């Protein structure tokens, strides 16, 4: 069991919780399923799972608040589950620190694919043995004004001070820093950073870019309207 991926799943609907747990377990995941946010937080602190699946609308402590609490303590990947594709739900979850989201009702195979895509970005096989993290960048420290990106040590400094990035934010910055001045489209970033082999919601990219800007400087990443984003060289 030690080499299997541990999933924390927080969902208040008994049918969805039990059916999804069984489906994930059939795919080789170890699942801890909780019916509300407070028990989910306790389970997270006790078990330290490899990934968390959080429904937005759960009692006690809602999924967005739970995501914030988890993000305060850990960079573990988080996928939000929402019964609506509502922009507010999506953006709130992503701004709270989630790495991706899935809209309910979802197909079990799609959910597993999204989980594995996130886990690959974080250096896990997804339901199997851990893999070494793969970086899209290589070759020492890159400097952009007061920003330093260590592409081998996976560290970032701004004006000499360390910048704490989630793995998704780090991969996003690596994509920009290895091609400074080059416009990267949202679709290309979805493919490279989120490992989407299909069309995805570009709001995921927009919110993560905004979060990254808050940490490395609002003017460091430029929006090129109609095309995407680029890192100022």
Backbone as CSV, one residue per row, in Angstrom:
resi,resn,N_x,N_y,N_z,CA_x,CA_y,CA_z,C_x,C_y,C_z
1,UNK,0.817,-1.206,0.000,0.000,0.000,0.000,0.856,1.265,0.000
2,UNK,2.088,1.144,0.522,2.901,2.329,0.716,3.239,3.030,-0.592
3,UNK,3.260,2.257,-1.720,3.639,2.849,-2.989,2.433,3.301,-3.802
4,UNK,1.230,3.223,-3.246,0.029,3.655,-3.939,-0.288,5.103,-3.607
5,UNK,-0.977,5.740,-4.540,-1.353,7.132,-4.350,-2.568,7.232,-3.437
6,UNK,-2.449,8.094,-2.427,-3.508,8.261,-1.433,-4.333,9.495,-1.775
7,UNK,-5.631,9.287,-1.954,-6.562,10.356,-2.311,-7.460,10.687,-1.125
8,UNK,-7.552,11.972,-0.776,-8.567,12.436,0.166,-9.747,12.935,-0.659
9,UNK,-10.927,12.384,-0.410,-12.131,12.734,-1.165,-13.182,13.246,-0.199
10,UNK,-13.575,14.505,-0.351,-14.561,15.122,0.536,-15.820,15.425,-0.267
11,UNK,-16.905,14.730,0.059,-18.171,14.819,-0.686,-19.305,14.460,0.259
12,UNK,-20.351,15.306,0.330,-21.432,15.068,1.281,-22.528,14.170,0.735
13,UNK,-22.599,13.979,-0.578,-23.613,13.101,-1.156,-23.145,11.654,-1.014
14,UNK,-23.902,10.862,-0.248,-23.488,9.489,0.060,-23.302,8.647,-1.186
15,UNK,-24.229,8.767,-2.132,-24.169,7.944,-3.347,-22.934,8.285,-4.167
16,UNK,-22.722,9.587,-4.382,-21.558,10.017,-5.173,-20.259,9.637,-4.458
17,UNK,-20.242,9.850,-3.133,-19.019,9.552,-2.375,-18.650,8.076,-2.466
18,UNK,-19.641,7.202,-2.245,-19.354,5.765,-2.245,-19.021,5.248,-3.643
19,UNK,-19.764,5.721,-4.657,-19.524,5.260,-6.021,-18.161,5.721,-6.525
20,UNK,-17.814,6.968,-6.224,-16.527,7.505,-6.674,-15.378,6.834,-5.943
21,UNK,-15.562,6.581,-4.661,-14.509,5.889,-3.904,-14.235,4.508,-4.500
22,UNK,-15.290,3.783,-4.801,-15.121,2.448,-5.385,-14.426,2.518,-6.744
23,UNK,-14.814,3.504,-7.551,-14.211,3.646,-8.881,-12.720,3.963,-8.777
24,UNK,-12.368,4.841,-7.850,-10.961,5.201,-7.681,-10.153,4.029,-7.137
25,UNK,-10.744,3.295,-6.228,-10.047,2.135,-5.664,-9.827,1.061,-6.730
26,UNK,-10.781,0.915,-7.637,-10.612,-0.049,-8.732,-9.447,0.345,-9.639
27,UNK,-9.166,1.638,-9.695,-8.055,2.120,-10.514,-6.738,2.147,-9.740
28,UNK,-6.729,1.607,-8.534,-5.480,1.458,-7.807,-5.165,2.525,-6.791
29,UNK,-6.086,3.452,-6.556,-5.858,4.500,-5.566,-6.290,4.025,-4.178
30,UNK,-5.635,4.540,-3.163,-6.094,4.381,-1.785,-6.906,5.623,-1.454
31,UNK,-8.157,5.449,-1.005,-9.069,6.581,-0.836,-9.538,6.713,0.602
32,UNK,-9.418,7.933,1.139,-10.061,8.293,2.399,-11.208,9.219,2.044
33,UNK,-12.451,8.791,2.293,-13.626,9.567,1.914,-14.294,10.152,3.155
34,UNK,-14.555,11.455,3.123,-15.162,12.156,4.250,-16.391,12.932,3.789
35,UNK,-17.428,13.049,4.682,-18.689,13.660,4.272,-18.780,15.172,4.479
36,UNK,-17.800,15.790,5.136,-17.873,17.227,5.388,-16.471,17.816,5.499
37,UNK,-16.414,19.143,5.469,-15.133,19.817,5.439,-14.294,19.671,6.686
38,UNK,-14.926,19.687,7.852,-14.162,19.591,9.101,-13.511,18.216,9.243
39,UNK,-14.267,17.159,8.938,-13.673,15.821,9.007,-12.630,15.654,7.908
40,UNK,-12.844,16.333,6.782,-11.863,16.294,5.709,-10.552,16.933,6.127
41,UNK,-10.630,18.064,6.844,-9.418,18.729,7.325,-8.678,17.853,8.329
42,UNK,-9.428,17.211,9.214,-8.811,16.309,10.189,-8.107,15.154,9.488
43,UNK,-8.772,14.597,8.470,-8.182,13.480,7.728,-6.943,13.924,6.970
44,UNK,-6.983,15.124,6.422,-5.812,15.637,5.711,-4.617,15.753,6.651
45,UNK,-4.847,16.300,7.822,-3.751,16.493,8.770,-3.233,15.163,9.313
46,UNK,-4.130,14.190,9.437,-3.722,12.895,9.989,-3.016,12.027,8.949
47,UNK,-3.496,12.064,7.706,-3.017,11.119,6.693,-2.038,11.703,5.689
48,UNK,-2.038,13.028,5.515,-1.189,13.683,4.519,-1.288,12.985,3.159
49,UNK,-2.450,13.075,2.524,-2.668,12.385,1.244,-1.826,12.986,0.125
50,UNK,-1.771,12.285,-1.000,-1.022,12.754,-2.166,-1.812,13.757,-2.991
51,UNK,-3.135,13.708,-2.894,-4.000,14.616,-3.642,-5.335,14.718,-2.921
52,UNK,-5.994,15.880,-3.037,-7.296,16.078,-2.408,-8.336,16.422,-3.464
53,UNK,-9.484,15.739,-3.411,-10.647,16.043,-4.240,-11.693,16.645,-3.328
54,UNK,-12.056,17.884,-3.558,-12.945,18.591,-2.638,-14.181,19.099,-3.358
55,UNK,-15.352,18.670,-2.903,-16.590,19.227,-3.431,-16.756,20.642,-2.877
56,UNK,-17.224,21.538,-3.721,-17.380,22.935,-3.298,-18.410,23.063,-2.176
57,UNK,-19.555,22.401,-2.329,-20.659,22.578,-1.393,-20.730,21.424,-0.402
58,UNK,-19.901,21.464,0.613,-19.967,20.474,1.691,-20.232,21.208,3.001
59,UNK,-20.912,20.562,3.951,-21.264,21.227,5.215,-20.071,21.389,6.151
60,UNK,-20.275,22.242,7.144,-19.279,22.443,8.191,-18.200,23.416,7.783
61,UNK,-17.436,23.049,6.801,-16.381,23.885,6.226,-16.449,23.641,4.726
62,UNK,-16.872,24.655,3.966,-17.089,24.416,2.538,-15.775,24.117,1.825
63,UNK,-15.888,23.579,0.606,-14.716,23.121,-0.108,-13.697,24.200,-0.390
64,UNK,-14.159,25.413,-0.697,-13.232,26.508,-0.979,-12.445,26.877,0.281
65,UNK,-13.139,26.960,1.422,-12.453,27.267,2.679,-11.499,26.149,3.071
66,UNK,-11.908,24.910,2.827,-11.043,23.773,3.123,-9.794,23.821,2.243
67,UNK,-9.966,24.183,0.988,-8.820,24.305,0.092,-7.836,25.343,0.623
68,UNK,-8.357,26.480,1.087,-7.477,27.518,1.636,-6.712,27.003,2.852
69,UNK,-7.398,26.256,3.716,-6.745,25.716,4.918,-5.646,24.729,4.527
70,UNK,-5.937,23.888,3.547,-4.933,22.926,3.075,-3.748,23.665,2.463
71,UNK,-4.041,24.682,1.644,-2.969,25.417,0.981,-2.099,26.180,1.970
72,UNK,-2.655,26.580,3.105,-1.865,27.245,4.152,-0.816,26.305,4.741
73,UNK,-1.084,24.999,4.653,-0.224,24.013,5.298,0.580,23.161,4.329
74,UNK,0.188,23.147,3.054,0.785,22.180,2.141,0.637,22.628,0.689
75,UNK,1.518,22.087,-0.164,1.403,22.307,-1.610,0.802,21.085,-2.306
76,UNK,0.188,20.178,-1.529,-0.431,18.989,-2.109,-1.428,19.410,-3.194
77,UNK,-1.485,18.698,-4.323,-2.432,19.076,-5.371,-3.879,18.955,-4.922
78,UNK,-4.697,19.903,-5.394,-6.114,19.942,-5.043,-6.940,20.079,-6.317
79,UNK,-7.960,19.233,-6.441,-8.942,19.357,-7.519,-10.290,19.646,-6.879
80,UNK,-10.938,20.717,-7.323,-12.260,21.059,-6.824,-13.324,20.384,-7.687
81,UNK,-14.400,19.949,-7.037,-15.546,19.358,-7.721,-16.749,20.271,-7.510
82,UNK,-17.400,20.643,-8.593,-18.532,21.554,-8.496,-19.703,21.036,-9.300
83,UNK,-20.913,21.203,-8.759,-22.114,20.780,-9.466,-22.481,21.769,-10.564
84,UNK,-21.806,22.902,-10.592,-22.082,23.914,-11.600,-20.788,24.321,-12.291
85,UNK,-20.910,24.764,-13.543,-19.752,25.317,-14.249,-19.737,26.824,-14.042
86,UNK,-20.406,27.263,-12.980,-20.536,28.677,-12.673,-19.159,29.321,-12.514
87,UNK,-18.982,30.484,-13.114,-17.700,31.171,-13.048,-17.277,31.460,-11.626
88,UNK,-18.242,31.779,-10.756,-17.907,32.111,-9.378,-17.312,30.903,-8.676
89,UNK,-17.964,29.743,-8.821,-17.450,28.513,-8.207,-16.043,28.206,-8.694
90,UNK,-15.868,28.267,-10.005,-14.586,27.921,-10.609,-13.490,28.861,-10.133
91,UNK,-13.731,30.153,-10.248,-12.711,31.137,-9.903,-12.402,31.123,-8.412
92,UNK,-13.427,31.014,-7.572,-13.182,30.976,-6.125,-12.310,29.784,-5.754
93,UNK,-12.607,28.632,-6.350,-11.811,27.441,-6.054,-10.374,27.593,-6.494
94,UNK,-10.164,28.113,-7.698,-8.810,28.295,-8.203,-8.057,29.364,-7.419
95,UNK,-8.743,30.448,-7.072,-8.093,31.502,-6.295,-7.732,31.023,-4.899
96,UNK,-8.472,30.044,-4.394,-8.172,29.496,-3.069,-6.933,28.608,-3.101
97,UNK,-6.459,28.287,-4.302,-5.250,27.487,-4.413,-5.419,26.160,-5.096
98,UNK,-6.634,25.869,-5.613,-6.840,24.606,-6.315,-6.043,24.592,-7.615
99,UNK,-5.633,23.399,-8.029,-4.845,23.259,-9.245,-5.701,22.986,-10.468
100,UNK,-6.903,22.472,-10.250,-7.796,22.153,-11.359,-9.197,21.988,-10.786
101,UNK,-10.182,21.839,-11.662,-11.553,21.588,-11.199,-12.250,20.674,-12.189
102,UNK,-13.244,19.962,-11.693,-14.059,19.067,-12.515,-15.522,19.357,-12.199
103,UNK,-16.337,19.471,-13.231,-17.756,19.762,-13.047,-18.557,18.474,-12.917
104,UNK,-19.453,18.433,-11.930,-20.366,17.290,-11.763,-21.630,17.510,-12.595
105,UNK,-22.266,16.441,-13.075,-21.833,15.039,-12.961,-20.645,14.766,-13.865
106,UNK,-19.723,13.926,-13.378,-18.525,13.651,-14.147,-18.448,12.161,-14.482
107,UNK,-17.787,11.864,-15.563,-17.506,10.491,-15.943,-16.309,10.008,-15.143
108,UNK,-16.400,8.799,-14.598,-15.322,8.292,-13.755,-13.985,8.248,-14.465
109,UNK,-13.986,7.879,-15.751,-12.743,7.807,-16.515,-12.125,9.190,-16.709
110,UNK,-12.985,10.192,-16.889,-12.493,11.565,-17.041,-11.867,12.046,-15.735
111,UNK,-12.520,11.756,-14.613,-11.980,12.160,-13.325,-10.618,11.515,-13.084
112,UNK,-10.513,10.224,-13.357,-9.234,9.530,-13.168,-8.169,10.140,-14.069
113,UNK,-8.524,10.464,-15.303,-7.557,11.072,-16.226,-7.072,12.414,-15.705
114,UNK,-7.995,13.208,-15.149,-7.607,14.513,-14.621,-6.732,14.352,-13.383
115,UNK,-7.068,13.387,-12.535,-6.247,13.128,-11.343,-4.837,12.742,-11.763
116,UNK,-4.733,11.848,-12.711,-3.409,11.387,-13.142,-2.621,12.501,-13.816
117,UNK,-3.321,13.376,-14.549,-2.633,14.507,-15.172,-2.033,15.416,-14.113
118,UNK,-2.806,15.695,-13.052,-2.298,16.531,-11.965,-1.132,15.838,-11.263
119,UNK,-1.278,14.552,-10.993,-0.225,13.822,-10.297,1.069,13.766,-11.101
120,UNK,0.964,13.657,-12.421,2.172,13.664,-13.241,2.918,14.978,-13.093
121,UNK,2.166,16.079,-13.014,2.809,17.376,-12.837,3.510,17.460,-11.493
122,UNK,2.987,16.723,-10.519,3.547,16.793,-9.177,4.537,15.665,-8.891
123,UNK,4.820,14.849,-9.926,5.831,13.824,-9.764,5.343,12.503,-9.234
124,UNK,4.047,12.182,-9.459,3.497,10.894,-9.064,2.981,10.174,-10.297
125,UNK,3.006,8.850,-10.232,2.499,8.069,-11.362,0.985,8.092,-11.424
126,UNK,0.319,8.241,-10.304,-1.140,8.272,-10.289,-1.723,6.891,-10.165
127,UNK,-1.868,6.386,-8.921,-2.397,5.059,-8.718,-1.312,4.009,-8.732
128,UNK,-0.080,4.426,-8.826,1.033,3.481,-8.857,2.215,4.009,-8.092
129,UNK,3.416,3.699,-8.572,4.624,4.107,-7.879,4.961,5.554,-8.214
130,UNK,5.619,6.197,-7.258,6.002,7.589,-7.471,7.062,7.691,-8.555
131,UNK,6.979,8.770,-9.333,7.970,9.030,-10.352,8.753,10.272,-9.975
132,UNK,9.937,10.400,-10.514,10.718,11.603,-10.264,10.073,12.768,-10.997
133,UNK,10.026,13.964,-10.378,9.462,15.120,-11.047,10.217,15.413,-12.343
134,UNK,9.473,15.803,-13.363,10.085,16.158,-14.625,9.939,17.642,-14.842
135,UNK,11.028,18.332,-15.061,11.002,19.769,-15.272,11.107,20.079,-16.754
136,UNK,10.305,21.031,-17.249,10.424,21.417,-18.635,11.639,22.294,-18.874
137,UNK,12.348,22.661,-17.811,13.491,23.540,-17.939,14.736,22.860,-17.426
138,UNK,15.882,23.314,-17.850,17.133,22.795,-17.331,18.211,23.851,-17.507
139,UNK,19.246,23.772,-16.660,20.389,24.640,-16.911,20.548,25.817,-16.007
140,UNK,20.479,25.639,-14.698,20.909,26.664,-13.773,19.908,27.751,-13.484
141,UNK,20.451,28.961,-13.191,19.639,30.073,-12.716,19.383,31.070,-13.840
142,UNK,18.117,31.393,-14.060,17.721,32.399,-15.040,17.335,33.667,-14.288
143,UNK,17.742,34.821,-14.800,17.500,36.087,-14.117,16.698,37.028,-15.003
144,UNK,15.660,37.606,-14.415,14.818,38.582,-15.099,14.613,39.754,-14.146
145,UNK,15.429,40.784,-14.284,15.362,41.889,-13.335,15.698,41.408,-11.943
146,UNK,14.773,41.627,-10.985,15.026,41.186,-9.610,14.541,39.762,-9.359
147,UNK,14.110,39.069,-10.437,13.578,37.719,-10.316,14.625,36.690,-10.739
148,UNK,14.873,35.709,-9.866,15.800,34.625,-10.169,15.052,33.300,-10.135
149,UNK,15.212,32.510,-11.191,14.541,31.215,-11.295,15.608,30.132,-11.405
150,UNK,15.721,29.321,-10.378,16.663,28.205,-10.375,15.943,27.000,-10.973
151,UNK,16.243,26.677,-12.224,15.509,25.630,-12.928,15.946,24.228,-12.529
152,UNK,17.039,24.115,-11.802,17.480,22.808,-11.329,17.082,22.594,-9.870
153,UNK,17.262,23.617,-9.051,16.893,23.501,-7.640,15.422,23.759,-7.378
154,UNK,14.679,24.177,-8.451,13.249,24.477,-8.329,12.993,25.505,-7.229
155,UNK,13.789,26.583,-7.267,13.635,27.668,-6.296,13.516,28.998,-7.032
156,UNK,12.766,29.908,-6.429,12.561,31.231,-7.011,12.853,32.284,-5.952
157,UNK,13.568,33.340,-6.363,13.838,34.461,-5.466,13.475,35.762,-6.158
158,UNK,12.926,36.659,-5.368,12.602,37.991,-5.867,13.272,38.999,-4.949
159,UNK,14.142,39.834,-5.515,14.936,40.786,-4.735,15.687,40.073,-3.608
160,UNK,16.155,38.858,-3.912,16.933,38.094,-2.955,16.133,37.302,-1.953
161,UNK,14.802,37.477,-1.947,13.941,36.793,-0.988,13.257,35.596,-1.650
162,UNK,13.193,34.454,-0.947,12.544,33.274,-1.534,11.061,33.509,-1.792
163,UNK,10.579,32.966,-2.896,9.162,33.058,-3.267,8.580,31.652,-3.204
164,UNK,7.532,31.468,-2.411,6.896,30.157,-2.266,5.865,29.969,-3.371
165,UNK,6.118,28.995,-4.243,5.189,28.683,-5.319,4.677,27.256,-5.164
166,UNK,3.432,27.041,-5.563,2.932,25.676,-5.637,3.597,25.005,-6.842
167,UNK,3.603,23.673,-6.911,4.190,23.010,-8.079,3.581,23.454,-9.406
168,UNK,2.277,23.694,-9.431,1.659,24.159,-10.670,2.157,25.544,-11.045
169,UNK,2.253,26.442,-10.061,2.781,27.781,-10.321,4.232,27.707,-10.791
170,UNK,5.004,26.776,-10.205,6.404,26.634,-10.591,6.512,26.164,-12.034
171,UNK,5.721,25.194,-12.423,5.752,24.697,-13.800,5.323,25.794,-14.780
172,UNK,4.344,26.590,-14.382,3.899,27.695,-15.225,5.035,28.702,-15.414
173,UNK,5.717,29.051,-14.316,6.829,29.996,-14.404,7.972,29.422,-15.243
174,UNK,8.234,28.123,-15.132,9.284,27.505,-15.932,8.978,27.613,-17.424
175,UNK,7.717,27.432,-17.781,7.342,27.572,-19.188,7.628,28.983,-19.692
176,UNK,7.296,29.969,-18.881,7.550,31.354,-19.274,9.050,31.664,-19.288
177,UNK,9.761,31.208,-18.262,11.162,31.606,-18.110,12.084,30.950,-19.130
178,UNK,11.681,29.814,-19.688,12.510,29.174,-20.710,12.233,29.735,-22.100
179,UNK,11.232,30.622,-22.198,10.941,31.266,-23.481,10.580,32.734,-23.239
180,UNK,11.486,33.508,-22.598,11.153,34.912,-22.285,10.903,35.710,-23.556
181,UNK,9.877,36.553,-23.514,9.538,37.372,-24.661,8.687,36.668,-25.694
182,UNK,8.487,35.364,-25.528,7.668,34.582,-26.467,6.241,34.494,-25.944
183,UNK,5.287,34.780,-26.803,3.885,34.694,-26.403,3.459,33.229,-26.356
184,UNK,2.930,32.814,-25.213,2.421,31.456,-25.050,0.906,31.526,-24.938
185,UNK,0.217,30.820,-25.809,-1.238,30.851,-25.791,-1.774,30.084,-24.590
186,UNK,-3.007,30.358,-24.233,-3.639,29.637,-23.126,-3.732,28.148,-23.435
187,UNK,-4.070,27.809,-24.684,-4.175,26.396,-25.058,-2.828,25.689,-24.933
188,UNK,-1.763,26.364,-25.335,-0.434,25.759,-25.238,-0.051,25.560,-23.774
189,UNK,-0.384,26.526,-22.913,-0.081,26.392,-21.490,-0.905,25.278,-20.861
190,UNK,-2.165,25.137,-21.282,-2.985,24.031,-20.789,-2.353,22.693,-21.152
191,UNK,-1.819,22.610,-22.360,-1.207,21.361,-22.821,0.092,21.084,-22.075
192,UNK,0.921,22.104,-21.920,2.252,21.895,-21.347,2.255,21.819,-19.825
193,UNK,1.477,22.687,-19.190,1.495,22.754,-17.721,0.459,21.831,-17.108
194,UNK,-0.756,21.817,-17.658,-1.830,21.011,-17.084,-1.942,19.633,-17.734
195,UNK,-1.134,19.393,-18.741,-1.095,18.080,-19.398,-2.442,17.720,-20.009
196,UNK,-3.149,18.721,-20.518,-4.430,18.472,-21.169,-4.183,18.025,-22.606
197,UNK,-4.631,16.823,-22.929,-4.570,16.362,-24.306,-5.851,16.684,-25.038
198,UNK,-6.675,17.509,-24.428,-7.960,17.887,-25.009,-8.228,19.333,-24.623
199,UNK,-9.254,19.919,-25.196,-9.585,21.294,-24.875,-9.955,21.444,-23.413
200,UNK,-9.461,22.480,-22.778,-9.751,22.718,-21.372,-10.266,24.128,-21.148
201,UNK,-10.611,24.405,-19.920,-11.134,25.713,-19.545,-9.960,26.664,-19.338
202,UNK,-9.865,27.696,-20.161,-8.724,28.615,-20.078,-8.764,29.491,-18.831
203,UNK,-9.888,29.476,-18.104,-9.926,30.227,-16.845,-8.911,29.664,-15.851
204,UNK,-8.613,28.379,-15.968,-7.600,27.763,-15.115,-6.268,28.482,-15.312
205,UNK,-5.929,28.754,-16.569,-4.681,29.452,-16.874,-4.730,30.882,-16.350
206,UNK,-5.817,31.587,-16.621,-5.919,32.995,-16.243,-5.762,33.197,-14.734
207,UNK,-6.425,32.362,-13.956,-6.351,32.519,-12.496,-4.941,32.194,-11.988
208,UNK,-4.324,31.158,-12.548,-2.972,30.810,-12.105,-1.957,31.885,-12.503
209,UNK,-2.133,32.486,-13.670,-1.252,33.587,-14.060,-1.403,34.743,-13.086
210,UNK,-2.643,35.052,-12.702,-2.869,36.135,-11.745,-2.236,35.825,-10.398
211,UNK,-2.346,34.588,-9.941,-1.719,34.195,-8.682,-0.205,34.296,-8.770
212,UNK,0.339,33.901,-9.908,1.787,33.977,-10.107,2.251,35.429,-10.122
213,UNK,1.487,36.296,-10.770,1.834,37.719,-10.801,1.905,38.313,-9.390
214,UNK,0.983,37.910,-8.540,0.967,38.429,-7.183,2.249,38.081,-6.434
215,UNK,2.897,36.996,-6.844,4.094,36.536,-6.134,5.402,37.024,-6.761
216,UNK,5.422,37.182,-8.089,6.680,37.555,-8.741,6.670,38.981,-9.275
217,UNK,5.527,39.666,-9.166,5.423,41.035,-9.660,4.360,41.151,-10.733
218,UNK,3.444,42.100,-10.545,2.303,42.226,-11.458,2.728,42.510,-12.886
219,UNK,3.860,43.209,-13.083,4.266,43.608,-14.425,5.195,42.604,-15.094
220,UNK,5.564,41.538,-14.387,6.548,40.605,-14.943,5.967,39.779,-16.095
221,UNK,4.686,39.414,-15.992,4.026,38.650,-17.059,3.036,39.566,-17.761
222,UNK,3.208,39.710,-19.046,2.399,40.621,-19.842,1.282,39.875,-20.571
223,UNK,0.094,40.458,-20.565,-1.021,39.913,-21.344,-0.960,40.449,-22.759
224,UNK,-0.978,39.550,-23.725,-1.029,39.945,-25.133,-2.431,39.616,-25.616
225,UNK,-3.267,40.609,-25.675,-4.693,40.395,-25.942,-4.926,39.624,-27.238
226,UNK,-5.762,38.607,-27.106,-6.110,37.798,-28.252,-5.136,36.671,-28.543
227,UNK,-4.004,36.644,-27.802,-2.996,35.630,-28.077,-2.584,34.832,-26.835
228,UNK,-2.335,35.497,-25.713,-1.918,34.777,-24.519,-1.076,35.634,-23.600
229,UNK,0.013,35.055,-23.075,0.871,35.746,-22.118,2.332,35.572,-22.486
230,UNK,3.171,36.505,-22.010,4.603,36.346,-22.178,5.332,36.942,-20.979
231,UNK,6.493,36.381,-20.683,7.340,36.881,-19.623,8.242,37.963,-20.174
232,UNK,8.278,39.105,-19.514,9.142,40.192,-19.959,10.596,39.814,-19.703
233,UNK,11.396,39.865,-20.751,12.803,39.478,-20.655,13.609,40.555,-19.915
